[in-house]
Amino acid sequence: MRKLFKQHTIAMVYDFDGTLSPQPMQEYTVLPELGVSPQAFWDECQREAKKYNADAMLTYMRLLTEKIEAKQTHLNKKKLRDLAKGIRYFPGVETWFDRINRHVRETSAGKIKIKHYIISAGLKEILEGIKIRKYFERMYASEYYFDHHDAARFPTVVINDTSKTQYIFRINKGIEDINQSINDYMPECERPIPFENMLYIGDGLTDVPCMTVTKNNGGFALAVYKPRNPQSLAVCRKLARANRIDYFAPADYRAGKTLEKRVKLILDVIMARIMFHREQFTFQRGIDRP
Ligand SMILES: [Mg+2]
């Protein structure tokens, strides 16, 4: 029998592009650096993916290295990280994590921990340089192999919408290092962050697999839309009608806004459940005591 109750950690898992930041990260960083118009780049990615019947993520990663080569520029790891300074965030994102962490700390009298994660199909090399980096326990994203000239040559990690779910299981089982096998059996009660303690936040159809995995296993999922953007709102409505999410809200992370209220409400439910499970755990261990 377990001696200690350990499932007292909450995980908030975020998509990045369109969720924390309005545009795909490449549009604030590599594309302007290369002088390439975002629309032209994404159109070309789509055409090429169709032409070669190729994975969309692998195609954009290939095209990016080709553009870098064609411009004869040197976009090494450090440069990509530095470019992340140009990324813009939705309002309130930069103060969001401190507010959320404080809410959990104060409500649980410090007994419950919260960890934040990013799972993104964007580039890890860019994410390493984001202003809000310090708030994340771990960031999972696509990565390049850099050769001896420090030039991006080939993908080492590719993350797309369905492979995103693998990282939800890694967080759930506490096997966060991608070199470790995820498939060994682990009983629910031994998993460091049960699905019930998870909240996934995304903005679109590419988040459906993660939303489904989280929600179907007892966790929560939420979608955000770009304020004053009917297309983005329509996507959220579609997700809500299909019961993929618990709520949607405008991507406005400022204090007192709808998103913060709904997230705090979900966190309160998760915290109450953790406290219930902890009490039950202590109770069950004492049943046969004299
Ligand atoms: Mg997104």
Residues whose N, C-alpha, C, O or C-beta is under 5 A from the ligand:
A	BS01	MG	D15 D17 G18 T19 D203
